[in-house]
Amino acid sequence: MNFRHALSPTNLALVAVFAGLIAASTIWPGAELVSGVPITLQTLAVLLAGAALGPWRGASAVVLYLVVGTAGAPIFAGRSAGPAVWTGPTAGFLAGFVIAAFVAGWLVRSMRRRAQLNVSGVIGACAVASLLVLNVIGWGFFMIRLDATAADTVAFATPFLVGDIIKVFVAGVTAAAVHRAYPGLLGVPVAPASVATPAAPAAPAAPPAVAVGTQDAS
């Protein structure tokens, strides 16, 4: 994406709208699953931003959200705000949001370029971004910050996987619906579907040769 296109009014508006969506996702305090583990909408909104907007715009929306929250707007989880949130054990998740949005967007954009974008693919992209990227960064920082063992961290994080999977599914289905409604949203050329070249018509068969017999003179 060139610089002029990146700063187009449409792109700036999309980045601002999705940054606002991420901020609005923290208004709902969350709900508890059957296991008692709380589930919130923040990660879902981050995944949706990346999967819907692509890598650069999705990551930019998250960065804008983080900048506004760090500046003092109470838009982080639990209505918290300010630089102090970056000193807590969950700061790794905030930083991981940027990378997760980029990865989800990059995978979805790659599928769009190959004309292979479908619901299961978008869900898979969100799963990679959430389970393999965000969780590794977030829980890794959590373990280091609290000087916890890997076993204790895994035991603490495992109950949250149910909520993570639910959010991956909802974000993937929603993003796929967005791309069906707005197929040009990612602004990338789509690989044309391969078309079989019709075979040249076969040359007509030569008429069978007729044997001419020679009569004996009587």
C-alpha positions in Angstrom: 0.0 0.0 0.0 1.5 3.3 -1.1 1.6 6.2 1.3 -0.9 8.4 -0.5 -3.4 5.5 -0.7 -2.8 4.7 3.0 -3.8 8.2 4.0 -6.9 8.3 1.8 -10.1 9.6 3.5 -11.7 6.1 3.2 -8.8 4.3 4.9 -8.5 6.9 7.6 -12.3 6.6 8.3 -12.1 2.8 8.4 -9.2 2.9 10.8 -11.0 5.4 13.1 -14.3 3.4 13.0 -12.6 0.1 13.9 -10.5 1.8 16.7 -13.8 3.1 18.0 -15.3 -0.4 17.8 -12.4 -1.8 19.8 -12.9 0.9 22.4 -16.7 0.3 22.5 -16.1 -3.4 23.1 -14.7 -2.7 26.5 -18.0 -1.0 27.6 -19.6 -4.4 28.2 -18.1 -5.7 31.4 -18.2 -9.3 30.1 -20.0 -12.5 31.1 -18.9 -15.6 32.9 -18.8 -18.9 31.2 -20.1 -22.1 32.9 -16.6 -22.6 34.2 -16.7 -19.1 35.9 -14.1 -17.7 33.5 -15.1 -14.2 32.2 -15.4 -13.6 28.4 -15.1 -10.1 27.0 -15.4 -8.6 23.5 -12.0 -6.8 23.3 -10.1 -9.6 21.6 -13.1 -10.3 19.2 -13.0 -6.6 18.1 -9.3 -6.8 17.5 -9.5 -9.9 15.4 -12.4 -8.5 13.4 -10.4 -5.3 12.7 -7.6 -7.3 11.2 -9.7 -9.8 9.3 -11.9 -7.2 7.9 -9.5 -4.4 7.1 -6.3 -6.3 6.2 -2.9 -6.2 7.9 -1.9 -2.5 7.8 -5.3 -0.9 8.4 -6.3 -3.5 11.0 -3.0 -3.0 12.9 -3.3 0.8 12.6 -6.8 0.7 14.1 -5.4 -1.2 17.1 -2.5 1.3 17.4 -4.9 4.2 17.4 -6.9 2.6 20.1 -3.8 2.0 22.2 -2.6 5.5 21.8 -5.9 7.1 22.8 -6.2 4.8 25.8 -2.6 5.4 26.9 -3.3 9.1 26.6 -5.9 8.9 29.3 -9.2 7.8 27.7 -10.8 5.0 29.9 -11.2 2.6 27.0 -9.0 -0.3 28.2 -10.5 -3.4 30.0 -12.1 -2.5 33.2 -12.4 1.2 32.2 -8.7 1.6 32.9 -6.5 4.1 31.1 -3.1 5.8 31.1 0.5 4.6 30.9 0.2 2.6 34.1 -1.6 -0.2 32.2 1.7 -1.0 30.4 3.3 -2.0 33.7 0.7 -4.7 34.6 0.9 -8.4 33.9 -1.6 -8.2 31.1 0.4 -5.5 29.1 1.6 -8.3 26.8 -1.9 -8.7 25.5 -2.1 -5.0 24.6 1.1 -5.2 22.6 0.0 -8.5 21.1 -3.2 -7.0 19.8 -1.3 -5.1 17.2 0.5 -8.2 15.9 -2.6 -10.4 16.1 -4.6 -7.9 14.0 -1.7 -7.8 11.4 -1.4 -11.6 11.2 -5.2 -12.1 10.8 -5.3 -9.4 8.1 -2.3 -10.7 6.3 -3.7 -14.3 6.1 -7.1 -13.1 5.0 -5.6 -10.8 2.3 -3.4 -13.7 1.0 -6.5 -15.8 0.6 -8.3 -13.0 -1.2 -5.4 -12.6 -3.6 -5.6 -16.3 -4.4 -9.4 -16.2 -4.8 -9.7 -18.7 -2.0 -11.4 -16.6 0.7 -14.2 -18.5 2.5 -15.7 -18.7 5.9 -13.5 -21.6 7.2 -10.4 -19.8 5.9 -11.2 -16.6 7.8 -12.0 -18.5 10.9 -8.6 -20.3 10.6 -6.9 -16.9 10.1 -8.5 -15.6 13.3 -7.5 -18.8 15.2 -3.9 -18.5 14.2 -3.9 -14.8 15.2 -5.6 -15.4 18.6 -4.4 -18.8 19.7 -0.9 -19.0 18.3 0.1 -15.3 18.3 -1.9 -13.3 20.9 -1.9 -16.0 23.5 1.7 -16.8 23.2 2.7 -13.1 23.5 0.2 -12.3 26.2 0.6 -15.3 28.5 4.4 -15.3 27.8 4.6 -11.7 29.2 2.3 -12.7 32.0 4.7 -15.5 33.0 7.7 -13.3 32.9 6.1 -10.4 34.7 4.9 -12.5 37.6 7.9 -14.8 37.6 5.6 -17.8 37.2 6.4 -21.2 36.0 5.3 -22.4 32.5 3.2 -25.1 34.1 1.4 -22.6 36.4 0.8 -20.2 33.5 -0.6 -22.9 31.3 -2.9 -24.1 34.1 -4.1 -20.5 34.6 -4.6 -19.8 30.9 -6.3 -23.1 29.9 -9.8 -22.2 31.1 -9.8 -19.1 28.9 -9.4 -21.2 25.8 -13.2 -21.8 25.5 -13.9 -18.1 25.4 -11.0 -17.6 22.9 -12.5 -20.2 20.6 -15.9 -18.6 20.7 -14.5 -15.2 19.9 -12.4 -16.7 17.0 -15.6 -18.3 15.5 -17.7 -15.1 15.8 -15.0 -12.9 14.5 -14.3 -15.2 11.5 -17.9 -15.6 10.6 -18.5 -11.8 10.9 -15.5 -10.9 8.8 -16.4 -13.4 6.1 -19.9 -11.8 5.9 -18.3 -8.4 5.6 -16.2 -9.5 2.7 -19.2 -11.1 1.0 -21.0 -7.8 1.2 -18.0 -5.7 0.3 -15.7 -7.9 -1.9 -13.4 -5.0 -2.7 -12.8 -3.9 0.9 -9.2 -5.3 1.0 -8.4 -3.5 -2.2 -6.2 -6.2 -3.6 -6.3 -7.8 -7.1 -7.9 -11.2 -7.1 -6.2 -14.1 -9.0 -8.5 -15.0 -11.9 -10.0 -18.4 -11.9 -8.2 -20.8 -14.1 -10.2 -21.5 -17.3 -9.4 -24.6 -19.3 -8.4 -23.8 -22.9 -10.7 -25.7 -25.3 -9.0 -28.3 -27.3 -8.6 -27.6 -31.0 -11.2 -29.5 -33.1 -9.8 -32.7 -34.5 -9.1 -32.8 -38.2 -11.7 -34.8 -40.1 -10.7 -38.3 -40.7 -9.6 -39.2 -44.3 -12.1 -41.3 -46.2 -11.1 -44.9 -46.2 -9.2 -46.0 -49.2 -11.1 -48.2 -51.7 -9.2 -51.1 -53.1 -9.6 -51.4 -56.9 -9.3 -54.9 -58.1 -7.8 -55.7 -61.5 -9.9 -58.1 -63.6 -8.1 -60.8 -65.6 -8.6 -60.6 -69.3 -10.7 -63.5 -70.6 
